Amino acid sequence: MIFNRSFLASTRRRPWTSLDISIKRRLSSSSSATEATSILFLSPTSWPEPNATAAGIRTVSLLNHFATRFDSVHFGCGAPMKESMTRFANNVHWHHIKPNRTDDMTNLLQHIQHTHGTIRAVVFDRFYAEEAYSFRIREQCPNALRILDMQDVHSLRIGRQQLVKEIDQREANNNMATQLIDEVMKFDPSTHEWAQDLPQAKKAHNTLLRELASIHRSDLVLVCSSSEMNMLKQPSWNIAPWKLISAPFFQKSVEQDMTKSYEERSDFVSIGGFKHPPNVDSVRLLRRIWPRIRSRLPDAKLHVYGAYPTNEIRSMHDEKLGFYVHGHVEDIKEALLQRRVLLAPLRFGAGIKGKIVDSWGYGLPVVTTSVGAEGMMTTDAIASDDWGGLIVSNEDEFVEAAVNLYTTKELWEYSQNRAIVLLNSLFNKEQNLQVIDEALSDAMMNLGQRRKRDITSQLLWHQSNRSTEYFSKWIELKEVK
């Protein structure tokens, strides 16, 4: 529709819409219809893992989408290459490139531009990718749109984790209590006053400053959660509103008759990769809460799925108690379609919770906290009883909600219906990708004007404020000697 040379040259795939024609005209003034175009994703540490993380699912969705918009799509990463990547996006070119290597980056950029076409956009996968690579892109591809994909606000997640740790120490327990959830939801990484001057508390504040600097240096910022979008728009952070683009998950529409009914399902399920601290904390809590649920539903089982389970997590497996730790599963679809309720007692975290998006996609209602439901409501579904499941704030409520949702068919069917409605409203693939397409088109057409009026970005790019660039170059000199 937008950036691909062959698409602009042909209308045989489908009839042109007025939106297609408008965007084509806007782009034609800055790029010839016969010029091949490329987009490059960069991460210093992580390849996308759609079979292990929600972030991986989202990134692969973007890669596959941009393959229909640009002539070539590339992903460069500093971690060792994974052979499995082509299974998830076989139309993407994968490149292993070490960070802090000028020659390696120069060679990659030249190879892409000489072989595949002009690099029109570069996507930095999280703020630390922007820190590692943006100055090189600015030097060597000055006309490329620099896009920061935040995934979530890391400082918010880190700060909430530290806050929970402080509360646990203060209360001498690891419970899920109403006061704890309330404090977590009110947490602001820019204004919170810590009870103790701990390294992790400093890390949250320093991460916020790094994230804000990356945002201000970038031309566009993809924001996953509506609640985090509102936080980023607060006046004191002075972020230009035209930089912030809503980019949540990208799901195909679901109808109720496409999934399994209440009678066809049984048991509970928990999903989430164990490299992610909120998921580890959640399963620890589940292991303690589960006997209370099991005592009221003696035939029910809880199935725990997630990549990279630790020895601690594996040791929780107890068949007599009906607590089954399965670890990694290649395809979560069948596991979710067979179960009746997803349990997600999240005490901290940030961003949209992919486990809930996946569950809703397979017609599976959820019991979670306000942390889990954050950013997953429409304006007409602000009440916890009008959601795709039940939202609770303490352990007693969690147990009651789990039992009631599991045993009450009418409540379950209503929750499943609301889950499908919310999924189709908030995470509609075509709708959300169109927002991104239009934002990229407008930014490319007006890139010079945007950068000229972005004074904060110019200040941060001034040589006296480019510490990450010079630190990277220092590392390179040190390591190549």
ZAMARKOL-647780 format. One record per residue (C-alpha): residue in three letters; y, x, z. Coordinates in steps of 0.001 Angstrom, whole numbers, padded with zeros to 6 digits, always signed. Layout:
ALAYXZ;...
//
This chain:
MET+000000+000000+000000;ILE+002492+002661+000912;PHE+001983+006360+000413;ASN-001001+006886-001871;ARG-000275+008131-005386;SER-003203+006333-007009;PHE-002288+003089-005296;LEU+001304+003268-006466;ALA+000026+003885-009992;SER-002379+000946-010046;THR-002255-002726-009049;ARG-005843-003600-009843;ARG-007131-003619-006253;ARG-005250-006744-005214;PRO-002057-008606-006184;TRP+001190-007020-005117;THR+002929-008679-002191;SER+006679-008686-001696;LEU+006205-006240+001204;ASP+004284-003795-001030;ILE+006988-003899-003691;SER+009762-003425-001143;ILE+008117-000407+000486;LYS+007240+001127-002874;ARG+010882+000931-003970;ARG+012091+002460-000716;LEU+009706+005393-001042;SER+010290+006045-004722;SER+013729+007495-004076;SER+012296+010239-001836;SER+008911+010898-003420;SER+007708+010658-006969;ALA+004926+008141-007607;THR+002951+010954-009261;GLU+003310+013421-006361;ALA+000162+013824-004264;THR+000760+013343-000547;SER-001056+014467+002597;ILE-000965+013708+006315;LEU-002152+016162+008981;PHE-003341+015409+012529;LEU-003300+018265+015046;SER-004903+018809+018463;PRO-005294+022165+020236;THR-008262+021071+022354;SER-010094+017913+021253;TRP-011774+016436+018210;PRO-011804+012618+018173;GLU-015049+011272+019652;PRO-015323+007561+018784;ASN-018818+007371+020286;ALA-017580+008763+023606;THR-013931+007795+024199;ALA-011605+004896+023473;ALA-008940+007362+022336;GLY-011430+008672+019788;ILE-012027+005176+018421;ARG-008300+004612+018056;THR-007670+007983+016383;VAL-010491+007484+013869;SER-009050+004044+013060;LEU-005727+005708+012238;LEU-007417+008442+010182;ASN-009366+005919+008120;HIS-006302+003774+007618;PHE-004123+006659+006468;ALA-006857+007615+003986;THR-005822+004474+002101;ARG-002128+005359+002311;PHE-002064+009100+001560;ASP-003965+011048-001079;SER-005567+013242+001577;VAL-005968+013143+005360;HIS-006564+016248+007476;PHE-007398+016932+011125;GLY-006911+020405+012576;CYS-008205+021354+016019;GLY-008448+024473+018160;ALA-011869+023548+019599;PRO-015107+024588+017875;MET-015992+022406+014905;LYS-018355+019463+015451;GLU-020720+018715+012557;SER-020845+015039+013492;MET-017211+014436+012571;THR-017965+013463+008947;ARG-020061+010542+010194;PHE-017002+008886+011681;ALA-014494+009500+008895;ASN-016051+011030+005785;ASN-012794+010774+003847;VAL-011035+013206+006219;HIS-010801+016983+005799;TRP-011657+018740+009084;HIS-010193+022161+009908;HIS-010826+024528+012801;ILE-007581+026298+013608;LYS-006834+028328+016698;PRO-003577+027571+018513;ASN-001029+030368+018876;ARG-001932+031891+015502;THR+000948+031952+013035;ASP-001088+033235+010093;ASP-003865+030688+010601;MET-001399+027811+010661;THR+000504+029170+007660;ASN-002718+029488+005678;LEU-003795+025955+006573;LEU-000466+024399+005626;GLN-000329+026318+002353;HIS-003920+025370+001536;ILE-003244+021672+002112;GLN-000026+021619+000116;HIS-001369+023676-002810;THR-004734+021918-002991;HIS-004175+018373-001769;GLY-000489+017567-001971;THR+002797+017694-000096;ILE+002466+017194+003655;ARG+004652+014158+004269;ALA+003710+013576+007913;VAL+002121+015412+010833;VAL+000649+013568+013825;PHE+000429+015417+017133;ASP-002467+014077+019197;ARG-000836+013918+022662;PHE+002227+015751+023926;TYR+000567+019127+024396;ALA-000328+019175+020684;GLU+003364+018703+019930;GLU+004164+021619+022242;ALA+001594+023861+020557;TYR+002320+023072+016923;SER+005616+021267+016299;PHE+007807+024355+015991;ARG+005473+025757+013324;ILE+005584+022479+011398;ARG+009369+022427+011711;GLU+009565+025948+010256;GLN+007087+025555+007422;CYS+007226+021825+006580;PRO+010810+020898+007487;ASN+010720+017637+005523;ALA+007489+016379+007078;LEU+007775+013472+009487;ARG+006774+014672+012975;ILE+004882+011948+014837;LEU+003806+012096+018480;ASP+000777+009943+019323;MET+000957+009622+023106;GLN-002417+007852+023631;ASP-001128+007080+027128;VAL+001636+008327+029434;HIS-000176+011241+031063;SER+002349+011657+033877;LEU+001804+008028+034873;ARG-001964+008495+035058;ILE-001745+011838+036886;GLY+000808+010479+039342;ARG-001200+007343+040056;GLN-004297+009440+040679;GLN-002420+011567+043203;LEU-000965+008458+044830;VAL-004459+007005+045317;LYS-005587+010313+046782;GLU-002695+010231+049273;ILE-003472+006649+050277;ASP-007176+007441+050689;GLN-006294+010327+052997;ARG-003808+008211+054937;GLU-006232+005308+055384;ALA-009266+007587+055819;ASN-011296+005696+053198;ASN-011754+005261+049443;ASN-011399+001496+049314;MET-009821-000826+046797;ALA-007189-002711+048798;THR-004387-005048+047766;GLN-001687-002746+049135;LEU-003119+000218+047226;ILE-003175-001661+043906;ASP+000383-002901+044511;GLU+001645+000621+045185;VAL-000131+001978+042102;MET+001392-000682+039857;LYS+004893+000027+041198;PHE+004583+003783+040708;ASP+007291+005408+038553;PRO+006754+009116+037758;SER+010505+009726+037570;THR+011543+008232+040911;HIS+008528+008338+043241;GLU+009069+010288+046467;TRP+005899+012040+047510;ALA+004825+012165+051143;GLN+003527+015700+050642;ASP+004679+018542+048420;LEU+001308+019089+046737;PRO+000587+020846+043413;GLN-000802+017646+041866;ALA+002391+015779+042777;LYS+004456+018506+041121;LYS+002132+018339+038123;ALA+002919+014651+037619;HIS+006673+015292+037571;ASN+006388+018383+035388;THR+004142+016501+032975;LEU+006744+013750+032735;LEU+009416+016290+031785;ARG+007126+017817+029176;GLU+006287+014387+027754;LEU+009935+013365+027550;ALA+010817+016635+025824;SER+008035+016057+023268;ILE+009232+012506+022686;HIS+012805+013614+022110;ARG+011742+016400+019718;SER+009633+014044+017594;ASP+010760+011754+014777;LEU+008430+008882+015722;VAL+006364+008133+018826;LEU+003234+005962+018768;VAL+002925+004055+022064;CYS-000355+002366+022922;SER+000574+000037+025793;SER+003325-002590+025914;SER+003898-001859+029608;GLU+004385+001832+028846;MET+006687+000897+025977;ASN+008881-000951+028489;MET+008833+002049+030818;LEU+009861+004429+028013;LYS+012788+002168+027147;GLN+014435+002508+030547;PRO+018050+003654+029987;SER+017850+006736+032224;TRP+015314+008354+029871;ASN+017687+007972+026916;ILE+014991+007611+024245;ALA+016240+006260+020917;PRO+014543+002839+020518;TRP+013897+003389+016804;LYS+011564+006263+017697;LEU+009158+004103+019707;ILE+006479+002339+017662;SER+003894-000044+019094;ALA+000465+001340+018163;PRO-002283-000153+020358;PHE-005888-000638+019232;PHE-006896-001887+015788;GLN-009627-004525+015979;LYS-011068-006851+013375;SER-010602-010537+014122;VAL-013380-012096+016205;GLU-014545-015703+016307;GLN-016486-017231+019193;ASP-019477-018095+017009;MET-019773-014419+016016;THR-020995-013393+019470;LYS-023717-014380+021953;SER-023572-017321+024343;TYR-023751-017445+028121;GLU-027485-018269+028106;GLU-028305-015397+025744;ARG-026855-012802+028116;SER-027787-011350+031501;ASP-026792-008565+033890;PHE-023570-006638+034455;VAL-022308-003565+032628;SER-019847-000714+033186;ILE-018713+001648+030421;GLY-016460+004697+030263;GLY-016693+008442+029637;PHE-016961+010614+032737;LYS-014523+013289+031651;HIS-011918+010660+032540;PRO-011189+010647+036330;PRO-010440+006883+036564;ASN-013951+006128+035265;VAL-015595+008441+037804;ASP-013633+006797+040618;SER-014539+003344+039304;VAL-018292+004020+039279;ARG-018154+005536+042766;LEU-016536+002322+043946;LEU-019076+000197+042076;ARG-021951+002030+043699;ARG-020581+001067+047111;ILE-019686-002536+046162;TRP-022824-003303+044156;PRO-025173-004043+047116;ARG-022868-006906+048138;ILE-023131-008430+044658;ARG-026839-007764+044455;SER-027462-009517+047795;ARG-026130-012736+046250;LEU-027688-012203+042826;PRO-031012-010494+043588;ASP-032250-010605+039971;ALA-029081-009133+038462;LYS-028799-005525+037328;LEU-025834-003246+036667;HIS-026061-000951+033625;VAL-023710+002061+033635;TYR-022947+003718+030289;GLY-020686+006682+029589;ALA-020653+010084+027930;TYR-020753+013292+029978;PRO-022145+011878+033252;THR-022023+014395+036106;ASN-024932+015127+038422;GLU-023176+013009+041025;ILE-023086+010018+038664;ARG-026719+010483+037591;SER-027804+010627+041231;MET-026508+007073+041729;HIS-029347+005686+039586;ASP-031484+003374+041753;GLU-033927+000988+040083;LYS-034837-000734+043349;LEU-031181-001630+043796;GLY-030799-002598+040139;PHE-028223+000154+039552;TYR-029100+001818+036217;VAL-027198+004908+035064;HIS-027942+005285+031334;GLY-025288+007868+030484;HIS-024292+008300+026848;VAL-025240+005607+024324;GLU-024769+006170+020603;ASP-023867+002561+019816;ILE-022434+000442+022622;LYS-022602-002777+020584;GLU-026063-003972+021608;ALA-025512-003012+025231;LEU-022350-005138+025408;LEU-023794-008065+023446;GLN-026716-008340+025886;ARG-024654-008328+029088;ARG-022801-011207+030707;VAL-019928-009520+032625;LEU-018162-006141+032462;LEU-017163-004671+035830;ALA-014142-002313+035883;PRO-012726-001790+039407;LEU-010020+000640+038287;ARG-007723+001955+041019;PHE-005616+004191+038772;GLY-005166+005013+035100;ALA-002736+004373+032271;GLY-002626+003025+028741;ILE-004778+000294+027213;LYS-008314+000309+028572;GLY-010645+000744+025623;LYS-013629-000488+027633;ILE-011956-003904+027935;VAL-010961-003989+024260;ASP-014571-003180+023293;SER-015944-005792+025678;TRP-013667-008518+024382;GLY-014670-007576+020841;TYR-018244-008530+021708;GLY-017297-011683+023611;LEU-017795-010140+027048;PRO-015502-011288+029915;VAL-014269-008738+032454;VAL-013632-008408+036171;THR-010970-005777+036803;THR-007757-004967+038649;SER-004107-005141+037577;VAL-004487-001497+036562;GLY-007277-002434+034163;ALA-005445-005449+032746;GLU-002134-003611+032299;GLY-000604-004106+028860;MET-003300-006625+027893;MET-001479-009923+028324;THR+000707-012020+026061;THR+003766-013882+027310;ASP+001731-017110+027419;ALA-001051-015505+029488;ILE+000738-014024+032469;ALA-001520-015628+035078;SER-004711-013877+036145;ASP-006703-017101+035647;ASP-005547-017323+032010;TRP-006988-013979+031014;GLY-010186-012752+029377;GLY-011915-012581+032722;LEU-010687-012289+036308;ILE-008068-009935+037783;VAL-008436-008993+041454;SER-006756-006665+043933;ASN-009338-005881+046629;GLU-013061-005468+047166;ASP-013703-008913+048647;GLU-012005-010568+045688;PHE-013940-008317+043320;VAL-017303-009382+044730;GLU-016370-013077+044621;ALA-015009-012809+041080;ALA-018103-010974+039838;VAL-020470-013591+041302;ASN-018384-016579+040168;LEU-017890-015316+036611;TYR-021582-014490+036344;THR-022875-017825+037671;THR-020282-020384+036513;LYS-020886-021200+032854;GLU-017640-023141+032369;LEU-015533-020313+033817;TRP-017431-017752+031745;GLU-016974-019696+028502;TYR-013270-020216+029175;SER-012837-016503+029921;GLN-014731-015537+026768;ASN-012493-017784+024705;ARG-009343-016322+026255;ALA-010693-012806+025664;ILE-011124-013517+021957;VAL-007683-015145+021701;LEU-005986-012202+023420;LEU-007938-009646+021382;ASN-006926-011280+018104;SER-003315-011602+019256;LEU-002729-008173+020790;PHE-005035-005872+018844;ASN-005242-007385+015375;LYS-006001-004542+012970;GLU-003965-005672+009971;GLN-000991-006742+012075;ASN-000754-003558+014136;LEU-001347-001173+011231;GLN+001364-002922+009211;VAL+003850-002192+012011;ILE+002967+001497+011768;ASP+003143+001493+007962;GLU+006614-000014+007964;ALA+007823+002384+010659;LEU+006587+005422+008712;SER+008089+004140+005487;ASP+011498+003574+007061;ALA+011452+006920+008872;MET+010567+008832+005706;MET+013331+007145+003764;ASN+015951+007849+006418;LEU+014681+011075+007956;GLY+017812+013139+007363;GLN+020128+010513+008821;ARG+017886+009953+011825;ARG+017711+013628+012694;LYS+021434+014068+012258;ARG+022256+011375+014819;ASP+019519+012444+017264;ILE+021653+014721+019454;THR+019043+015045+022208;SER+016496+016327+019705;GLN+018995+018844+018362;LEU+019686+020092+021890;LEU+015985+020586+022578;TRP+015491+022426+019298;HIS+018299+024823+020111;GLN+016826+028295+020554;SER+017721+028531+024254;ASN+015519+025511+024993;ARG+012442+026477+022953;SER+010367+028037+025739;THR+007018+026630+024561;GLU+007508+028205+021140;TYR+008233+031656+022518;PHE+005462+031365+025115;SER+003021+030591+022304;LYS+004210+033584+020313;TRP+003848+035775+023411;ILE+000236+034618+023815;GLU-000437+035450+020187;LEU+000953+038963+020545;LYS-001032+039508+023728;GLU-004345+038273+022338;VAL-004286+039914+018918;LYS-003535+043424+020184;
//
